[in-house]
Amino acid sequence: MSADTDYTPRIRCLAIDDEPLARLKLESYIRRTPYLELAGTCQDAFKAMKYIDEGGVDALFVDINMPDMNGMELVASLTNPPLIVFTTAYSEYALEGYKVNAIDYLLKPFGIEEFQKAAEKVRRQYNLMHPVPHKKEEGILNQEEDVLYLKVDYKLVRIAIHSIRYIVSMREYLRLYLDNGEKPMTLMPISRMSGLLKDKGFIRVHRSYIVNMDKVAEVSKVEVKLKDGHVVPIGDTFRDDLKQFIAERIVQ
């Protein structure tokens, strides 16, 4: 399989379970799966809704049996739910889980092999929803030249990565703000672009924003200020990733 067709950006996952040991197991299994990324853990559905509302979650591993609002009710309440894998100790919930379009169902106690089989189903579905464009057709990262070829207004436009100041998601489209003042728009999910630029000094700081950290002047608890004066909000879901990026570059 070619590098293009085998590409999967890291899928941001939320682990939801009211039992601490069960959450720790999910967290461990997610971290041990190369193409998954832990977005966070929650002990109840209400806290999970905050993460989901921020838009930084691609998949849920969620227990069905939880107090107040169970996992099934949580998923049913979502207008545009992420990919779903239910976990529970009760096999009678399996059919009900598939009625809300769950990708898979893990019966407790489950091990790493069962988890990774479910994770692979999540990855396949994610790739179907976020197809990787062919290098000469839709727009792809050129690793040798550090440029993007993006489809803009029915033509391919070459964009130097270092010239991108920040990127804004506008539903299914992205608008790129460039150093030369141009603002090209392309059809692409923000999670796809974030995966392409993750190792290029770009950080997704909000459900709707990716910033080039080379263009940043200041960072506070709630916002990022760019050198051109533009201010970008920081979403709660993405704050830890930003903190880690900065911590790795602090000069003591």
Sequence and secondary structure as in RCSB ss.txt:
>XXXX:A:sequence
MSADTDYTPRIRCLAIDDEPLARLKLESYIRRTPYLELAGTCQDAFKAMKYIDEGGVDALFVDINMPDMNGMELV
ASLTNPPLIVFTTAYSEYALEGYKVNAIDYLLKPFGIEEFQKAAEKVRRQYNLMHPVPHKKEEGILNQEEDVLYL
KVDYKLVRIAIHSIRYIVSMREYLRLYLDNGEKPMTLMPISRMSGLLKDKGFIRVHRSYIVNMDKVAEVSKVEVK
LKDGHVVPIGDTFRDDLKQFIAERIVQ
>XXXX:A:secstr
  TTTT    EEEEEE SSHHHHHHHHHHHHTSTTEEEEEEESSHHHHHHHHHHT  SEEEEES  SSS HHHHH
HH SS  EEEEEES GGGHHHHHHTT SEEEESS  HHHHHHHHHHHHHHHHHHS    TTTT  EETTTTEEEE
EETTEEEEEEGGGEEEEEEETTEEEEEETTS   EEE  HHHHHHHHGGGTEEEEETTEEEEGGGEEEE SSEEE
ETTS EEE  GGGHHHHHHHHHTT   
